[in-house]
Amino acid sequence: MRTCPSCGKEFTGRVDKKFCSSYCKTSFHYEKNKEKEDSRYLTIDKILKQNRRILKEYNKGGKVMVRKSVMLEEGFNPNYFTHYWKNKKGQVYLFCYEYGFLSTSENGLDKYLLVHHQDYMEKS
C-alpha cells in the first residue's frame, strides 16, 4: 500500500499511481503551483501596501511636500503603484490606492508632493 501525498490516506492501484483520487491529485498540484504563482503576487502586494502605509503616514493634511530621501529611507518604492492621474498641466501623479505622489524639485531638493485622491480626479 502507498500513502496519498495530498490527504495522507493509504490506497491501492497501479504501480505508478501516486494519488488516491483525481481530486487529491488536482488539489495537490493546485496548492503546489499556487505557492509559485503567488510569490510574485505577494511580493508586489507587500510593496504596494508598504508604499500606501508610508504615503498615509506622511500625508496628514491632504497635500504635503516631503523630501524623497526621507521616504526612500522608510522603504518607499516609487516604481510600484496602482494607478495614475494626469492633471490639466500634464503632471502625472502616481497612486498607491487612495494616496498619490508627484515627483518634483524645490530649492534644489528632490521631493514628493503627496496628495489624497479626490472625486474630481475620476472625471479626468
C-alpha positions in Angstrom: 0.0 0.0 0.0 1.1 3.6 -0.7 0.1 6.8 1.0 -1.5 9.7 -0.8 0.7 12.9 -0.6 -2.4 15.1 -0.6 -4.7 13.6 2.0 -2.4 11.0 3.7 -4.8 8.1 3.2 -3.5 4.7 2.2 -4.6 3.4 -1.3 -4.0 0.6 -3.8 -3.9 0.6 -7.5 -1.5 0.7 -10.4 2.2 0.6 -9.5 2.8 4.2 -10.8 -0.3 5.7 -9.2 0.7 8.5 -6.7 -2.7 9.8 -5.5 -5.8 8.1 -4.2 -8.1 10.1 -6.4 -8.2 12.7 -9.1 -9.5 15.2 -6.6 -6.4 14.7 -4.4 -4.1 14.9 -7.5 -5.7 18.2 -8.6 -5.7 19.6 -5.1 -2.0 18.7 -4.5 -0.9 20.3 -7.7 -3.1 23.3 -7.3 -1.6 24.1 -3.8 1.9 23.4 -5.1 1.5 25.8 -8.1 -0.4 28.4 -6.1 2.7 28.9 -3.9 4.9 29.6 -7.0 2.4 31.9 -8.7 1.6 33.8 -5.6 5.1 34.5 -4.7 5.3 37.3 -7.3 1.8 38.5 -6.4 2.6 38.5 -2.7 5.9 40.4 -3.3 4.2 43.1 -5.3 1.2 43.3 -2.9 3.6 43.7 0.1 5.4 46.6 -1.7 2.2 48.3 -2.6 0.9 48.0 1.0 4.2 49.4 2.3 4.1 52.3 -0.1 0.5 53.1 0.9 1.4 52.9 4.6 4.3 55.4 4.1 2.2 57.7 2.0 -0.6 57.7 4.5 1.9 58.3 7.4 3.4 61.4 5.8 0.2 62.8 4.3 -1.7 64.0 7.3 -3.0 67.2 5.6 -4.3 66.0 2.2 -1.5 67.8 0.3 2.1 67.7 1.7 5.6 68.1 0.4 8.2 65.6 1.6 11.8 65.0 0.7 12.4 61.9 -1.5 15.3 60.8 0.6 13.1 60.6 3.7 10.5 58.4 2.1 13.1 56.2 0.4 14.8 55.6 3.7 11.4 54.4 5.1 11.3 51.8 2.3 9.1 53.6 -0.2 9.5 52.2 -3.7 8.2 54.7 -6.4 8.3 52.0 -9.1 5.2 50.3 -7.7 1.8 52.0 -7.8 -1.8 51.0 -8.5 -2.8 53.7 -11.0 -2.0 57.3 -12.1 -3.8 60.6 -12.7 -2.8 63.3 -15.1 -3.8 66.9 -14.2 -4.6 69.7 -16.6 -0.9 70.8 -16.5 0.2 67.4 -17.8 1.7 66.4 -14.5 1.4 62.7 -13.7 0.5 61.7 -10.1 1.2 58.1 -9.2 -1.1 56.4 -6.7 -1.0 53.6 -4.2 -4.7 53.0 -3.7 -6.0 56.4 -2.5 -2.7 58.1 -1.7 -0.8 59.7 -4.6 2.6 61.3 -5.1 4.2 63.6 -7.7 8.0 63.7 -8.1 9.2 67.3 -8.1 12.1 69.5 -7.1 12.0 72.5 -4.8 15.0 74.7 -3.8 17.3 72.1 -5.4 16.0 69.3 -3.3 14.2 66.3 -4.8 10.7 65.9 -3.2 7.4 64.3 -3.5 4.2 66.2 -3.4 1.8 63.9 -1.6 -2.0 64.1 -2.3 -5.1 62.2 -1.3 -7.5 61.0 -4.0 -10.3 63.4 -4.7 -13.6 62.8 -6.6 -12.7 65.2 -9.4 -9.7 63.0 -10.3 -12.0 60.3 -11.6 -13.5 62.7 -14.3 -10.2 63.4 -16.0 
